[in-house]
Amino acid sequence: MVAEIGMKELLGIGITGTSGVVIGTIGTGLLVLFVVALIWSFIWKGIALWKSARKSQTIWFIILLIVNTVGILEILYIFIFSKMKSSPVKQAAVKKKKRR
């Protein structure tokens, strides 16, 4: 007979034994979910940090380095904010800086 496994059993959250004691507070499923989220976040963070450094966007680099949003802010930066044009004054300053 195949036993049906519910979400709580898969994640190992709040399973109580016969004595009423909570067992399996961190299950294998939760650990796998954590590792996948960690890898996902590192990939997007690396790409976003690389793009912000190449564009000399120091403020974005610092924000992306400090704030952890599991890839959400990084994805928004890559596909939206990095494509926005900066002000002409800032563009001229970046060009002067590159000439040196």
Buried (B, 14 or more C-beta within 10 A) or exposed (E): EEEEEEEEBBBBBEBEEEEEEEEBEEBEBBEEEEEEEEEEBEEBBEBBBEBBEEEBBEEBBEBBEEEEEEBEBBBBBBEEBBEEEEEEEEEEEBEEEEEE
